[in-house]
């Protein structure tokens, strides 16, 4: 893998949204000697299959998997990536996570840590969760709005064939292999998520699959 490269990987079905996300990526400060690329997987069958396709298409060590409706507003984001991954035991981080997943396996029902800007069809707001004054906190699972890796582990497209629980399952796959996953401390959020309407059509189907697979 090229340890001087960042790859931004998105599943895209809305070109206008993706273009805005890419605009914010183009404004990031790039560490000297590093390069970046963007990989857009158009009309993927699922989040896991799209992310696997993007992962295989890039030789970048640092891969940033993000929703097409996410804007990275911290211009120093790439420097933060390198700083967090100085610890080789950290395999993945995200901007919001759960230190302890609840029994129902719904991340947002847990004590979340991290920070995020959100905008939906009803309101725009900032969330600063239980954000302790540590450089980062180890978590059990990440929210999938943005997930950043320094090692490649296949996404479970054999099981999660839709758009839910790809993030929680990938968190468990990293931990199963002995890697730590973390959420960094943010005084103000590093990302803005323009999420619109949220579709829970298959959410509980994949939650059931997740609980059967991981316990």
Backbone as CSV, one residue per row, in Angstrom:
resi,resn,N_x,N_y,N_z,CA_x,CA_y,CA_z,C_x,C_y,C_z
1,UNK,0.835,-1.203,0.000,0.000,0.000,0.000,0.871,1.255,0.000
2,UNK,0.352,2.315,-0.568,1.050,3.592,-0.619,0.773,4.348,0.674
3,UNK,1.789,4.447,1.541,1.576,5.078,2.836,1.677,6.602,2.780
4,UNK,1.697,7.147,1.578,1.680,8.596,1.397,0.422,9.036,0.626
5,UNK,-0.619,8.230,0.708,-1.820,8.533,-0.069,-3.079,8.368,0.776
6,UNK,-4.037,9.285,0.547,-5.374,9.217,1.129,-6.377,8.946,0.010
7,UNK,-7.324,8.058,0.246,-8.399,7.807,-0.716,-9.737,8.108,-0.046
8,UNK,-10.556,8.892,-0.717,-11.914,9.181,-0.258,-12.870,8.316,-1.073
9,UNK,-13.647,7.496,-0.390,-14.503,6.511,-1.047,-15.956,6.790,-0.687
10,UNK,-16.789,6.970,-1.723,-18.208,7.258,-1.522,-19.064,6.384,-2.424
11,UNK,-20.196,5.938,-1.907,-21.251,5.364,-2.733,-22.148,6.515,-3.177
12,UNK,-22.343,6.645,-4.492,-23.003,7.834,-5.037,-24.251,7.459,-5.828
13,UNK,-25.365,8.101,-5.477,-26.561,8.044,-6.330,-27.160,9.430,-6.538
14,UNK,-26.425,10.458,-6.064,-26.848,11.843,-6.240,-25.599,12.665,-6.566
15,UNK,-25.438,13.017,-7.836,-24.216,13.690,-8.278,-24.043,15.072,-7.645
16,UNK,-25.132,15.778,-7.391,-25.023,17.109,-6.792,-24.508,17.026,-5.356
17,UNK,-25.043,16.077,-4.599,-24.553,15.897,-3.227,-23.073,15.524,-3.227
18,UNK,-22.709,14.573,-4.064,-21.319,14.132,-4.125,-20.396,15.281,-4.521
19,UNK,-20.840,16.131,-5.441,-20.020,17.259,-5.879,-19.746,18.217,-4.720
20,UNK,-20.735,18.413,-3.853,-20.513,19.285,-2.695,-19.529,18.658,-1.723
21,UNK,-19.666,17.358,-1.484,-18.710,16.671,-0.612,-17.294,16.780,-1.180
22,UNK,-17.156,16.608,-2.481,-15.846,16.688,-3.128,-15.279,18.098,-3.081
23,UNK,-16.148,19.105,-3.138,-15.679,20.487,-3.002,-14.985,20.686,-1.661
24,UNK,-15.595,20.185,-0.588,-14.975,20.328,0.731,-13.677,19.527,0.813
25,UNK,-13.639,18.371,0.189,-12.404,17.593,0.159,-11.295,18.366,-0.552
26,UNK,-11.638,19.058,-1.630,-10.638,19.817,-2.398,-10.043,20.973,-1.604
27,UNK,-10.719,21.398,-0.541,-10.248,22.519,0.274,-9.392,22.073,1.460
28,UNK,-9.212,20.782,1.643,-8.432,20.295,2.784,-6.947,20.604,2.598
29,UNK,-6.293,20.887,3.712,-4.838,21.031,3.693,-4.219,19.645,3.531
30,UNK,-3.306,19.513,2.574,-2.681,18.220,2.299,-1.262,18.214,2.866
31,UNK,-0.933,17.264,3.738,0.437,17.191,4.277,1.459,17.073,3.151
32,UNK,2.600,17.693,3.368,3.639,17.703,2.335,4.069,16.274,1.995
33,UNK,4.156,15.999,0.701,4.590,14.691,0.233,3.478,13.677,0.086
34,UNK,2.252,14.064,0.445,1.110,13.147,0.363,0.234,13.508,-0.839
35,UNK,-0.504,12.519,-1.313,-1.457,12.737,-2.393,-2.824,12.216,-1.967
36,UNK,-3.853,12.616,-2.719,-5.175,12.075,-2.415,-5.920,11.769,-3.708
37,UNK,-6.874,10.854,-3.596,-7.722,10.493,-4.724,-9.138,10.318,-4.214
38,UNK,-10.106,10.481,-5.114,-11.487,10.190,-4.740,-12.022,9.090,-5.634
39,UNK,-12.745,8.173,-5.024,-13.326,7.034,-5.725,-14.824,7.068,-5.475
40,UNK,-15.585,7.239,-6.526,-17.042,7.284,-6.433,-17.613,5.995,-7.027
41,UNK,-18.290,5.235,-6.209,-18.930,4.003,-6.666,-20.394,4.343,-6.933
42,UNK,-20.756,4.361,-8.193,-22.078,4.834,-8.598,-23.091,3.688,-8.567
43,UNK,-24.229,3.969,-7.922,-25.346,3.021,-7.861,-24.921,1.638,-7.365
44,UNK,-24.207,1.615,-6.261,-23.786,0.351,-5.651,-25.006,-0.443,-5.189
45,UNK,-24.872,-1.764,-5.168,-25.970,-2.626,-4.717,-26.193,-2.504,-3.215
46,UNK,-25.143,-2.188,-2.472,-25.219,-2.023,-1.025,-24.028,-1.187,-0.591
47,UNK,-24.067,-0.713,0.650,-22.934,0.052,1.154,-21.693,-0.833,1.248
48,UNK,-21.859,-2.060,1.711,-20.706,-2.955,1.868,-20.082,-3.314,0.521
49,UNK,-20.908,-3.597,-0.489,-20.352,-3.955,-1.796,-19.672,-2.754,-2.435
50,UNK,-20.274,-1.563,-2.271,-19.660,-0.361,-2.809,-18.330,-0.058,-2.146
51,UNK,-18.282,-0.202,-0.826,-17.031,0.075,-0.114,-15.963,-0.969,-0.441
52,UNK,-16.360,-2.220,-0.622,-15.376,-3.225,-1.044,-14.815,-2.896,-2.423
53,UNK,-15.677,-2.457,-3.320,-15.215,-2.078,-4.657,-14.232,-0.917,-4.579
54,UNK,-14.566,0.083,-3.772,-13.670,1.222,-3.618,-12.367,0.844,-2.955
55,UNK,-12.433,-0.021,-1.947,-11.230,-0.459,-1.244,-10.267,-1.168,-2.187
56,UNK,-10.811,-2.049,-3.026,-9.972,-2.812,-3.950,-9.393,-1.935,-5.067
57,UNK,-10.059,-0.812,-5.349,-9.616,0.047,-6.444,-8.481,0.980,-6.043
58,UNK,-8.155,1.047,-4.762,-7.144,2.004,-4.296,-6.015,1.307,-3.556
59,UNK,-4.803,1.803,-3.776,-3.653,1.298,-3.031,-3.287,2.226,-1.877
60,UNK,-4.144,3.214,-1.581,-3.865,4.156,-0.501,-3.898,3.447,0.847
61,UNK,-2.950,3.789,1.704,-2.971,3.242,3.070,-4.153,3.807,3.850
62,UNK,-4.409,5.101,3.677,-5.443,5.771,4.466,-6.693,5.920,3.607
63,UNK,-7.752,5.254,4.024,-9.003,5.287,3.268,-10.093,5.935,4.122
64,UNK,-10.763,6.914,3.535,-11.826,7.644,4.220,-13.140,7.278,3.545
65,UNK,-13.956,6.487,4.226,-15.264,6.075,3.716,-16.299,7.058,4.270
66,UNK,-17.016,7.726,3.376,-17.960,8.719,3.857,-19.220,8.730,3.009
67,UNK,-20.308,9.168,3.640,-21.561,9.329,2.922,-21.416,10.454,1.912
68,UNK,-22.173,10.368,0.840,-22.127,11.404,-0.186,-22.669,12.747,0.302
69,UNK,-23.381,12.735,1.430,-23.954,13.970,1.967,-23.187,14.480,3.186
70,UNK,-21.894,14.134,3.254,-21.052,14.560,4.374,-19.986,15.534,3.879
71,UNK,-19.875,16.659,4.555,-18.848,17.640,4.251,-17.824,17.672,5.384
72,UNK,-16.565,17.557,5.042,-15.501,17.638,6.043,-15.134,19.111,6.201
73,UNK,-15.463,19.672,7.349,-15.299,21.114,7.560,-14.019,21.468,8.313
74,UNK,-13.339,20.488,8.845,-12.039,20.716,9.483,-10.953,20.637,8.405
75,UNK,-10.390,21.779,8.026,-9.417,21.808,6.934,-8.149,21.032,7.274
76,UNK,-7.912,20.806,8.549,-6.715,20.064,8.990,-7.020,18.588,9.188
77,UNK,-8.099,18.123,8.611,-8.557,16.756,8.831,-7.478,15.720,8.497
78,UNK,-6.763,15.895,7.403,-5.761,14.896,7.006,-4.607,14.833,8.008
79,UNK,-4.281,15.954,8.606,-3.265,15.954,9.659,-3.769,15.203,10.889
80,UNK,-5.063,15.353,11.176,-5.656,14.605,12.296,-5.585,13.101,12.032
81,UNK,-5.827,12.699,10.787,-5.749,11.282,10.416,-4.362,10.730,10.728
82,UNK,-3.336,11.435,10.269,-1.960,10.966,10.481,-1.618,10.927,11.966
83,UNK,-2.097,11.898,12.720,-1.792,11.944,14.143,-2.421,10.765,14.876
84,UNK,-3.676,10.473,14.584,-4.354,9.352,15.241,-3.684,8.033,14.883
85,UNK,-3.301,7.873,13.623,-2.761,6.597,13.168,-1.269,6.434,13.442
86,UNK,-0.699,7.334,14.253,0.660,7.076,14.756,0.682,5.798,15.593
87,UNK,-0.449,5.482,16.182,-0.579,4.239,16.950,-0.985,3.129,15.980
88,UNK,-0.097,2.180,15.690,-0.423,1.130,14.717,-1.506,0.177,15.189
89,UNK,-1.848,0.213,16.485,-2.903,-0.653,17.000,-4.294,-0.104,16.683
90,UNK,-4.361,1.175,16.306,-5.646,1.764,15.911,-5.865,1.445,14.440
91,UNK,-6.913,0.679,14.154,-7.201,0.322,12.777,-8.174,1.251,12.102
92,UNK,-9.051,1.877,12.902,-10.117,2.678,12.314,-10.600,3.718,13.321
93,UNK,-11.027,4.881,12.805,-11.686,5.854,13.669,-12.847,6.493,12.927
94,UNK,-13.746,7.084,13.701,-14.874,7.828,13.164,-15.187,8.978,14.092
95,UNK,-16.030,9.898,13.649,-16.282,11.106,14.425,-17.314,10.918,15.526
96,UNK,-18.104,9.845,15.466,-19.059,9.511,16.527,-18.997,8.008,16.759
97,UNK,-18.981,7.605,18.027,-18.940,6.180,18.336,-19.572,5.878,19.679
98,UNK,-19.660,4.594,19.980,-20.236,4.137,21.245,-19.197,3.337,22.017
99,UNK,-18.791,3.794,23.208,-17.836,3.012,24.006,-18.391,1.654,24.424
100,UNK,-19.717,1.564,24.579,-20.340,0.306,24.973,-21.703,0.210,24.299
101,UNK,-21.817,-0.700,23.341,-23.088,-0.847,22.641,-24.149,-1.415,23.574
102,UNK,-25.366,-0.893,23.494,-26.434,-1.423,24.349,-26.893,-2.792,23.865
103,UNK,-27.667,-3.444,24.678,-28.152,-4.785,24.355,-28.950,-4.793,23.048
104,UNK,-29.671,-3.718,22.770,-30.480,-3.691,21.543,-29.648,-3.391,20.285
105,UNK,-28.359,-3.076,20.472,-27.411,-2.836,19.372,-27.775,-1.624,18.518
106,UNK,-28.490,-0.682,19.083,-28.784,0.583,18.409,-27.824,1.629,18.960
107,UNK,-26.871,2.035,18.142,-25.784,2.894,18.618,-26.305,4.168,19.255
108,UNK,-27.334,4.770,18.652,-27.808,6.056,19.160,-28.588,5.930,20.464
109,UNK,-28.806,4.701,20.930,-29.410,4.490,22.243,-28.343,4.310,23.316
110,UNK,-27.070,4.404,22.907,-25.963,4.228,23.850,-25.449,5.594,24.295
111,UNK,-24.434,5.583,25.151,-23.742,6.819,25.545,-22.715,7.132,24.453
112,UNK,-23.118,7.915,23.484,-22.235,8.209,22.354,-21.135,9.185,22.760
113,UNK,-20.013,9.128,22.048,-18.920,10.083,22.213,-18.588,10.656,20.842
114,UNK,-17.993,11.845,20.844,-17.627,12.492,19.599,-18.437,13.753,19.367
115,UNK,-18.503,14.177,18.102,-19.190,15.420,17.771,-19.629,15.385,16.322
116,UNK,-20.710,16.128,16.018,-21.207,16.150,14.646,-22.131,17.340,14.438
117,UNK,-22.049,17.945,13.251,-23.096,18.839,12.778,-24.096,17.997,11.991
118,UNK,-25.383,18.280,12.155,-26.437,17.550,11.433,-27.419,18.542,10.827
119,UNK,-27.957,18.176,9.678,-29.083,18.904,9.120,-30.043,17.884,8.530
120,UNK,-31.314,17.945,8.934,-32.325,17.075,8.341,-33.480,17.932,7.844
121,UNK,-34.567,17.327,7.511,-35.683,18.088,6.948,-36.413,18.947,7.975
122,UNK,-36.000,18.849,9.234,-36.693,19.582,10.283,-35.821,20.648,10.943
123,UNK,-34.514,20.387,11.034,-33.658,21.306,11.784,-32.193,21.082,11.433
124,UNK,-31.380,22.080,11.790,-29.924,21.968,11.707,-29.382,22.166,13.114
125,UNK,-28.476,21.302,13.530,-28.012,21.383,14.902,-26.604,20.805,15.044
126,UNK,-25.972,21.125,16.147,-24.653,20.602,16.483,-24.791,19.678,17.676
127,UNK,-24.158,18.524,17.606,-24.149,17.585,18.727,-22.726,17.430,19.248
128,UNK,-22.525,17.768,20.497,-21.274,17.450,21.193,-21.663,16.408,22.230
129,UNK,-21.203,15.191,22.024,-21.620,14.097,22.892,-20.736,14.053,24.140
130,UNK,-20.677,12.940,24.793,-19.883,12.792,26.014,-18.409,12.828,25.608
131,UNK,-17.941,14.033,25.314,-16.656,14.225,24.636,-15.564,14.518,25.655
132,UNK,-15.034,13.504,26.284,-14.052,13.678,27.339,-12.787,14.331,26.802
133,UNK,-12.063,14.989,27.690,-10.865,15.721,27.282,-9.674,14.778,27.118
134,UNK,-9.870,13.774,26.286,-8.782,12.892,25.899,-8.538,13.096,24.419
135,UNK,-7.353,12.712,23.953,-7.054,12.842,22.528,-8.062,12.041,21.707
136,UNK,-8.376,10.848,22.178,-9.419,10.021,21.580,-9.875,8.999,22.604
137,UNK,-11.046,8.429,22.353,-11.579,7.393,23.224,-11.768,6.115,22.432
138,UNK,-11.400,4.996,23.026,-11.648,3.720,22.373,-13.141,3.415,22.444
139,UNK,-13.691,2.924,21.346,-15.118,2.642,21.273,-15.346,1.217,20.768
140,UNK,-16.572,0.765,20.993,-16.962,-0.569,20.544,-17.467,-0.546,19.109
141,UNK,-18.081,0.572,18.718,-18.628,0.678,17.365,-18.671,2.135,16.940
142,UNK,-18.610,2.344,15.618,-18.636,3.678,15.024,-19.937,3.909,14.269
143,UNK,-20.377,5.159,14.262,-21.428,5.564,13.344,-20.810,5.714,11.953
144,UNK,-21.550,5.302,10.912,-20.969,5.189,9.582,-20.928,6.446,8.749
145,UNK,-21.274,7.597,9.309,-21.244,8.836,8.529,-19.853,9.039,7.912
146,UNK,-18.816,8.779,8.692,-17.450,8.787,8.176,-16.639,7.765,8.961
147,UNK,-15.891,6.928,8.249,-15.072,5.883,8.864,-13.716,5.888,8.159
148,UNK,-12.642,6.005,8.937,-11.304,6.175,8.381,-10.435,4.997,8.819
149,UNK,-9.729,4.374,7.869,-8.944,3.177,8.170,-7.490,3.344,7.740
150,UNK,-6.621,2.561,8.393,-5.244,2.460,7.923,-4.871,1.011,7.589
151,UNK,-5.826,0.108,7.692,-5.662,-1.272,7.240,-6.917,-1.664,6.470
152,UNK,-6.764,-2.569,5.523,-7.895,-3.019,4.716,-8.473,-4.315,5.280
153,UNK,-9.731,-4.273,5.650,-10.467,-5.455,6.085,-11.751,-5.495,5.267
154,UNK,-12.078,-6.612,4.629,-13.273,-6.664,3.774,-14.552,-6.334,4.552
155,UNK,-15.428,-5.582,3.884,-16.749,-5.296,4.431,-17.644,-6.509,4.192
156,UNK,-18.564,-6.787,5.099,-19.344,-8.021,5.066,-20.506,-7.934,4.076
157,UNK,-20.175,-7.840,2.802,-21.230,-7.768,1.787,-21.944,-9.102,1.606
158,UNK,-21.368,-10.176,2.164,-22.029,-11.479,2.092,-23.258,-11.537,2.986
159,UNK,-23.321,-10.656,3.971,-24.404,-10.693,4.961,-25.229,-9.410,4.940
160,UNK,-24.568,-8.260,4.923,-25.259,-6.978,5.000,-25.398,-6.424,3.586
161,UNK,-26.523,-6.752,2.978,-26.734,-6.512,1.552,-27.570,-5.258,1.292
162,UNK,-27.663,-4.396,2.289,-28.432,-3.159,2.150,-27.611,-1.970,2.612
163,UNK,-28.251,-1.095,3.422,-27.652,0.185,3.789,-27.623,0.402,5.295
164,UNK,-27.780,-0.688,6.052,-27.786,-0.589,7.510,-26.817,-1.609,8.104
165,UNK,-26.262,-1.232,9.251,-25.376,-2.093,10.042,-24.073,-2.449,9.329
166,UNK,-23.778,-1.819,8.206,-22.457,-1.961,7.590,-21.383,-1.385,8.501
167,UNK,-21.723,-0.316,9.240,-20.758,0.369,10.095,-20.495,-0.393,11.392
168,UNK,-21.580,-0.851,12.028,-21.414,-1.583,13.294,-20.709,-2.913,13.040
169,UNK,-21.086,-3.600,11.980,-20.450,-4.888,11.673,-18.968,-4.700,11.359
170,UNK,-18.631,-3.639,10.610,-17.220,-3.408,10.300,-16.421,-3.080,11.559
171,UNK,-17.045,-2.375,12.486,-16.401,-2.108,13.768,-16.067,-3.416,14.487
172,UNK,-17.012,-4.341,14.476,-16.792,-5.620,15.145,-15.747,-6.453,14.410
173,UNK,-15.696,-6.352,13.082,-14.690,-7.084,12.315,-13.289,-6.578,12.655
174,UNK,-13.119,-5.281,12.808,-11.814,-4.733,13.192,-11.421,-5.202,14.583
175,UNK,-12.346,-5.137,15.514,-12.033,-5.543,16.879,-11.757,-7.033,16.967
176,UNK,-12.458,-7.825,16.152,-12.238,-9.272,16.118,-10.795,-9.595,15.731
177,UNK,-10.199,-8.735,14.917,-8.827,-8.933,14.449,-7.797,-8.265,15.333
178,UNK,-8.235,-7.733,16.466,-7.303,-7.187,17.443,-6.992,-5.708,17.295
179,UNK,-7.674,-5.009,16.391,-7.430,-3.578,16.223,-8.327,-2.767,17.149
180,UNK,-7.814,-1.636,17.583,-8.619,-0.678,18.326,-9.356,0.219,17.335
181,UNK,-10.556,0.624,17.699,-11.249,1.666,16.954,-11.544,2.791,17.942
182,UNK,-11.454,4.027,17.464,-11.520,5.167,18.370,-12.362,6.289,17.771
183,UNK,-12.759,7.194,18.656,-13.406,8.441,18.282,-12.586,9.586,18.862
184,UNK,-12.146,10.535,18.039,-11.289,11.616,18.535,-12.067,12.677,19.293
185,UNK,-11.361,13.353,20.176,-11.942,14.518,20.837,-12.074,15.648,19.811
186,UNK,-13.229,16.317,19.806,-13.466,17.457,18.917,-14.127,18.577,19.716
187,UNK,-13.451,19.699,19.823,-14.079,20.849,20.473,-15.237,21.363,19.634
188,UNK,-15.070,21.331,18.330,-16.169,21.581,17.398,-16.140,20.441,16.378
189,UNK,-17.289,20.077,15.812,-17.320,18.921,14.915,-16.432,19.098,13.682
190,UNK,-15.885,17.972,13.221,-15.042,17.964,12.025,-15.862,17.773,10.756
191,UNK,-17.120,17.326,10.894,-17.937,17.012,9.717,-19.327,17.621,9.848
192,UNK,-19.964,17.807,8.689,-21.345,18.258,8.618,-22.124,17.242,7.792
193,UNK,-23.206,16.714,8.357,-23.991,15.669,7.697,-25.346,16.235,7.304
194,UNK,-25.568,16.381,5.993,-26.833,16.884,5.467,-27.719,15.688,5.140
195,UNK,-28.345,15.120,6.185,-28.919,13.783,6.067,-30.323,13.713,5.488
196,UNK,-31.064,14.818,5.449,-32.413,14.760,4.884,-33.308,13.793,5.637
197,UNK,-34.151,13.058,4.896,-35.009,12.047,5.510,-34.197,10.780,5.779
198,UNK,-34.474,10.117,6.892,-33.805,8.871,7.241,-34.744,7.711,6.952
199,UNK,-34.246,6.728,6.232,-35.063,5.576,5.837,-34.726,4.377,6.725
200,UNK,-35.696,3.944,7.525,-35.482,2.807,8.420,-36.138,1.531,7.886
201,UNK,-36.397,1.505,6.581,-37.167,0.408,5.993,-36.617,-0.974,6.364
202,UNK,-35.302,-1.174,6.224,-34.699,-2.487,6.480,-33.838,-2.519,7.730
203,UNK,-33.887,-1.450,8.515,-32.984,-1.327,9.654,-33.119,-2.498,10.630
204,UNK,-34.353,-2.826,10.977,-34.544,-3.854,12.007,-34.290,-5.258,11.453
205,UNK,-34.439,-5.428,10.151,-34.061,-6.706,9.540,-32.565,-6.945,9.705
206,UNK,-31.755,-5.912,9.432,-30.308,-6.080,9.534,-29.832,-6.068,10.984
207,UNK,-30.577,-5.415,11.863,-30.237,-5.514,13.278,-30.386,-6.959,13.752
208,UNK,-31.438,-7.629,13.312,-31.641,-9.037,13.681,-30.491,-9.897,13.146
209,UNK,-30.091,-9.668,11.911,-28.973,-10.412,11.325,-27.695,-10.150,12.108
210,UNK,-27.471,-8.880,12.454,-26.279,-8.518,13.222,-26.224,-9.259,14.555
211,UNK,-27.336,-9.272,15.272,-27.355,-9.905,16.595,-27.151,-11.418,16.475
212,UNK,-27.668,-12.020,15.412,-27.456,-13.450,15.214,-25.996,-13.762,14.886
213,UNK,-25.350,-12.854,14.177,-23.980,-13.078,13.739,-22.954,-12.777,14.820
214,UNK,-23.161,-11.691,15.556,-22.153,-11.227,16.516,-22.559,-11.411,17.968
215,UNK,-23.790,-11.743,18.212,-24.204,-11.973,19.596,-24.589,-10.685,20.310
